[in-house]
Amino acid sequence: MAGGCFGLCRLLQRKRKNRRGPGAGPAQEVEEEVQHFQPLQQDPGRDRPEEQDRARGRLRRAVQRLLKFVGVRRRTATTAPPELTAQPDTSAAELEAEADVSTAPRDCADSGDMEPMDCAASGDMALTDGTATSDMAPTDGTETTDMAATNCAANCDMAPLDGTDTSETAPVNGRATSDTAQIEGTETSDMAPMDGTATCDTVLADTETSSDRAPTDVGAKADAATEGITNTDCMPMHSVTDAPSLDVLEQKTVSSANEVPASVSPIHQWLTCQESAEVRPPVAIRRLAHVHPGHVVMTLLHCAPACDRAAAILWRTIASSATTAYKVLPMLLGVMEDWPLHSVSTSDGDHVDVFALAATLALWLMVQEPQCQDALLVHAPRLLVALLCQVSMSTEQMPEEVSTFWRGCQEQHGLPTHPNSFVVQTIQALLWRLQWDQELVSVERKRGWDALLSADTHHYAVGLLAREMRRVLVPSYGPLARHLLGLLSREGPRWELPALAFLVEVLDYLDVSTCHDSVLQILARHLQSQCPERRRLALRGLLVLSVDPSMAKGICSLSEHLLELLCDGDGELVTMTLSLFRNVLQDGENSDGFSSTTSRLAEALRPVFDNDNSHVQLLSIRLFREVMDLLAEEGTEPWEMQVRQSLVPLFFRWHDENQCVAQAAWEALLWATSFLQRKDLEQLLKTEQPFRFCDCLMEKDMSQRGEHLHQALPYLQSPQEPLREAAVRFMGVAGWHMREQQQDLWPILKALTAMSDDDCPSVSNMRAALMATYSRAMRTPPAPLRRPMSLQQPRNSPGTTSQRSCSSS
């Protein structure tokens, strides 16, 4: 059947030659082409004989049956061509010069079924740029035909015969197809030109046509002249841009890190051009991020720091792969920990600064993807610390450039006005993604989230959050503590307060044998800080380390700085300092480090007995006794004066309202009298006779009477009634023993006069009696004074058994 059709085609061509006459040559043919050429707006089929129409219709149907029989399949081009301009050329000279090219197939003989046709006789064939062939190499690497043997027959069918419309094409695999590409508003059937060259089975182009070709009208549709064939694959050229398609971007390979920016930026630009909300995420970004996580992160943060819609899609696409997110998160952490700007050199050599908040914004987008939960769990401790530090820094330090950047982010994503609120929301989103609801609610119940936003309470909230996270983060606290040490070892004040607050809470999980020197160096630096919060946190850290015997020697080297803190007005600070000293001294092997400061410590402790904080009083009295025990091992003589000077303060603390303080003072006094080998005083203490103790002390220590009196005077102004009463009685005893020298009575009389009216009648009465007695003594010559009533044992003595309810520790 195929041979018959090819023969019929050759027969029709011979008839056309005979009709022209034997004298017709190439020149005549060119002249006929010029004469028969008509503008696009005219209908070339109006002068065609009816016999030619019937012959052409039979030929066309025969070729269609042939193509259906052999099963020709058309392969469409995968890349849309640039725009082509189809303009007929009315120049006869140009047509004559291109006659041989535009009217003959390149290789008809390759089909094997027919010999090459005469160039002059091929006016029925419409060639695209003169290169329409059956076995032609595909343009731009696209194969455009399945069978070379069908080319000539297809060309005979698809060429316009005497101007017949060419929109009808052969069915492929029994289906009617019509692939048209609109070129300058002109539609041609099944046309997909590649770079201006027609390479498909049924391509028709109107760039260069023969004299027998009759172009269709500009506004005519291809399916109007076909026999039931519909236009199903029409693609307008204006939708094609210079940017490569997503498929091309997906297939592009990156052999080195230097090529990453050139691959990531086009993907971002392509997404930016897509207006559809259902755009397919480019999976190529996941492959790039998996192989080159650092370069992808920096490229995205650089080209889209505010995370526009395209960048948000890319970050979520990266987070949709757990393995890729695991590699990307450390890179984001490096940027987040470098406030406010992270300077980096990209793989293509650019030196750029990236905002730390830009990385936080990317993390916020990634957290919304459930697939990255496992990766977030691995990096949760560092992420938590970095976010907490960002809350602190954004609360205290907001450079103008950061504020400007954040305003753009806030307007684009509808985020909170201040970035610290956004970072807190990111922390909450992280805990929610990790399913740590219990910790999330616990911090909320304790007002921790609100405290994070205040510069005054931020470090307290950080410590609270660290304690609440112990249940879920204990296995990670060891590595986290080492990471915090690395942050605090950096130069500059970045992150110090929040990082130190978190370190204190996890310090007991740190293996100090591996970082002994570094941790002591960091805590010692903050111990000398002018910031009270840093000093307090440093003391807390040292207090945690003091329970480790291996750290005692290192802490002893800080004793000079610790002694200065005993004079601080902050009771909590003094309490921690006293506890630190006690922990170190409890280990006798490590107490040698305090040998150079032990005497100074004993001297510094005496004023602390009168601290307003009862707990400080208790700790100072107990520490004093422990220090003196340590000094007694070296001999009593060098430290005898230290013990004597502590007797009067301890005597008054024996009358303290706090039973534990009174008990500790009594025990310290008992030890001191034993140390001084004063059996008389020791016996009075054991029999609980406090004012006989005072009388005996002033009677025997004649050289110390003035100093004892000077130590007792401040207690006349004590807020505690028992101490004021004891002080008035002590003045009476001191005046009795110092009566021979009237000048010694002036300080007593002056102090009693300075006392305000006391609410306690007994204290007021004793004060009045003493003032009257000493006033008369000052006006008259020295005479024996009557022993004052203050020497009598008070009804409620501090030495009674009821006061011994608080046992010493």
HELIX and SHEET records of a PDB file:
HELIX    1   1 ALA A    2  ARG A   20  1                                  19    
HELIX    2   2 PRO A   26  HIS A   36  1                                  11    
HELIX    3   3 PRO A   44  ASP A   47  5                                   4    
HELIX    4   4 GLU A   50  VAL A   70  1                                  21    
HELIX    5   5 ALA A   92  ALA A   97  1                                   6    
HELIX    6   6 ALA A   99  SER A  102  1                                   4    
HELIX    7   7 ALA A  109  SER A  111  5                                   3    
HELIX    8   8 THR A  139  GLY A  141  5                                   3    
HELIX    9   9 ASN A  151  MET A  158  1                                   8    
HELIX   10  10 ALA A  222  ALA A  224  5                                   3    
HELIX   11  11 MET A  237  SER A  239  5                                   3    
HELIX   12  12 LEU A  246  GLN A  251  1                                   6    
HELIX   13  13 ALA A  257  GLU A  259  5                                   3    
HELIX   14  14 VAL A  260  CYS A  273  1                                  14    
HELIX   15  15 ALA A  284  VAL A  291  1                                   8    
HELIX   16  16 PRO A  293  CYS A  303  1                                  11    
HELIX   17  17 ARG A  309  ALA A  319  1                                  11    
HELIX   18  18 ALA A  322  MET A  336  1                                  15    
HELIX   19  19 ALA A  356  VAL A  367  1                                  12    
HELIX   20  20 PRO A  370  CYS A  372  5                                   3    
HELIX   21  21 GLN A  373  GLU A  396  1                                  24    
HELIX   22  22 GLU A  400  HIS A  413  1                                  14    
HELIX   23  23 PRO A  419  ARG A  433  1                                  15    
HELIX   24  24 ASP A  437  ARG A  445  1                                   9    
HELIX   25  25 GLY A  448  LEU A  452  1                                   5    
HELIX   26  26 HIS A  458  GLU A  468  1                                  11    
HELIX   27  27 ARG A  470  LEU A  473  1                                   4    
HELIX   28  28 VAL A  474  SER A  476  5                                   3    
HELIX   29  29 TYR A  477  LEU A  488  1                                  12    
HELIX   30  30 GLU A  496  VAL A  506  1                                  11    
HELIX   31  31 LEU A  507  TYR A  509  5                                   3    
HELIX   32  32 VAL A  512  THR A  514  5                                   3    
HELIX   33  33 HIS A  516  LEU A  527  1                                  12    
HELIX   34  34 PRO A  532  LEU A  545  1                                  14    
HELIX   35  35 PRO A  549  MET A  551  5                                   3    
HELIX   36  36 ALA A  552  CYS A  556  1                                   5    
HELIX   37  37 SER A  559  LEU A  565  1                                   7    
HELIX   38  38 GLY A  571  LEU A  585  1                                  15    
HELIX   39  39 GLY A  588  PHE A  594  5                                   7    
HELIX   40  40 THR A  598  LEU A  605  1                                   8    
HELIX   41  41 ARG A  606  ASP A  610  5                                   5    
HELIX   42  42 SER A  614  ALA A  632  1                                  19    
HELIX   43  43 GLU A  637  TRP A  639  5                                   3    
HELIX   44  44 GLU A  640  ARG A  644  1                                   5    
HELIX   45  45 LEU A  647  ARG A  653  1                                   7    
HELIX   46  46 GLN A  659  LEU A  676  1                                  18    
HELIX   47  47 LYS A  679  LYS A  686  1                                   8    
HELIX   48  48 PRO A  690  LYS A  700  1                                  11    
HELIX   49  49 MET A  702  GLN A  704  5                                   3    
HELIX   50  50 ARG A  705  ALA A  712  1                                   8    
HELIX   51  51 LEU A  713  GLN A  717  5                                   5    
HELIX   52  52 GLU A  721  HIS A  737  1                                  17    
HELIX   53  53 GLN A  742  ASP A  744  5                                   3    
HELIX   54  54 LEU A  745  ALA A  754  1                                  10    
HELIX   55  55 PRO A  761  ARG A  779  1                                  19    
HELIX   56  56 MET A  789  LEU A  791  5                                   3    
HELIX   57  57 THR A  801  SER A  805  5                                   5    
SHEET    1   A 2 LEU A 341  SER A 345  0                                        
SHEET    2   A 2 HIS A 351  PHE A 355 -1                                        
END                                                                             
